[in-house]
């Protein structure tokens, strides 16, 4: 939602068109390319690519386009094609650019810790409910644990920090690669 932003690869430049302003990013200025699993409130299939520039700015885009609060356009194939072309162009323009997958290690460790604590608290609630004979509350706890694990596991597993080869585009963090 908000203003429409378009990204176009023009040789060794990434054009970012924000309707009112057009920025040109030199691909040789990209220090780091980070691929992330970034689910949203409505979609659990959100992925992002983040470019960190040598002047401290970042450019971030993803596979989801929000048309309204509930209308999401998901173009995984187009996203993968664009990111693969962009990654190859960045690797040519700046061979020293780092390609990484997942969250930075301290943030990922915090995510793991908070996720485990939440699941342990739910398990404690569930166990206590069953021990006190409140079966319905215990069953609710089991349901909440299952739903939480189903949502949290991909967030933790896919965002595990990892170094990638120059120009590498990981299929698990950039969906849509043609078979």
JOMO-V937495 format. One record per residue. SS is DSSP state (a for helix, b for strand, c for the rest). PSI is psi in radians with two decimals (none if undefined). OMEGA is omega as a letter, one per 40 degrees, with the letter a starting at -180 (* if undefined). Layout:
SS:PSI:OMEGA, SS:PSI:OMEGA
This chain:
c:2.77:a, c:-2.71:a, c:2.61:i, c:2.37:i, c:2.26:i, b:2.50:i, b:2.31:a, b:2.31:i, b:2.05:a, b:1.50:a, c:-2.02:a, c:0.43:a, b:2.47:i, b:2.10:i, b:2.19:i, b:1.88:a, b:1.93:a, c:0.48:a, c:-0.99:a, c:-0.35:a, c:2.44:i, b:2.15:i, b:2.47:i, b:2.13:a, b:2.10:i, b:2.23:a, a:-0.41:i, a:-0.28:i, a:-0.06:a, b:2.07:i, b:-0.58:a, b:2.45:i, b:2.13:a, b:2.31:i, b:2.30:a, b:2.59:i, b:2.11:a, c:1.33:i, c:2.62:i, c:-2.97:a, c:-0.63:a, c:-0.69:a, c:2.31:i, c:0.16:a, c:0.65:a, c:2.34:i, b:2.59:a, b:2.64:i, b:2.29:a, b:2.21:i, b:2.17:i, b:2.17:a, b:2.79:a, c:-0.19:i, c:0.14:i, c:-0.24:i, c:2.79:i, b:2.61:i, b:2.16:a, b:2.38:i, b:2.84:a, b:-3.03:a, c:-0.06:a, b:2.39:i, b:2.13:a, b:2.03:i, c:-0.59:i, c:-3.00:a, c:-0.52:a, c:-0.12:a, c:1.92:a, b:2.32:i, b:2.12:a, b:2.00:a, c:1.35:a, a:-0.73:a, a:-0.81:i, a:-0.68:i, a:-0.81:a, a:-0.78:i, a:-0.80:a, a:-0.81:a, a:-0.69:i, a:-0.75:i, a:-0.72:i, a:-0.78:a, a:-0.74:i, a:-0.72:i, a:-0.68:i, a:-0.75:i, a:-0.63:i, a:-0.76:a, a:-0.58:a, c:1.56:a, c:-0.30:i, c:-0.10:a, c:2.36:i, b:2.41:i, b:2.12:a, b:2.68:i, b:2.56:i, c:-3.06:a, c:2.79:i, c:2.57:a, a:-0.81:a, a:-0.68:i, a:-0.67:i, a:-0.75:i, a:-0.69:i, a:-0.73:i, a:-0.78:i, a:-0.81:a, a:-0.85:a, a:-0.71:i, a:-0.80:i, a:-0.75:i, a:-0.75:i, a:-0.78:i, a:-0.68:i, a:-0.69:i, a:-0.72:i, a:-0.68:i, a:-0.71:i, a:-0.77:i, a:-0.80:a, a:-0.83:i, a:-0.79:i, a:-0.70:i, a:-0.78:i, a:-0.69:a, a:-0.52:i, c:0.02:i, c:0.19:i, c:1.42:a, a:-0.72:a, a:-0.73:i, a:-0.68:i, a:-0.75:i, a:-0.65:i, a:-0.72:i, a:-0.75:i, a:-0.76:i, a:-0.77:i, a:-0.67:i, a:-0.80:a, a:-0.80:a, a:-0.70:i, a:-0.80:i, a:-0.73:a, a:-0.63:i, a:-0.67:a, a:-0.64:a, a:-0.87:i, a:-0.64:i, a:-0.74:i, a:-0.86:a, a:-0.79:a, a:-0.49:a, c:0.22:i, c:2.27:a, c:2.42:i, b:2.56:i, b:2.49:i, b:2.80:i, c:2.73:i, c:2.16:i, c:-0.05:a, c:2.40:i, c:1.90:a, c:2.20:a, c:-0.54:a, c:-0.29:i, c:-0.12:i, c:1.50:a, c:2.83:i, c:0.11:i, c:2.28:i, c:2.27:a, c:none:*
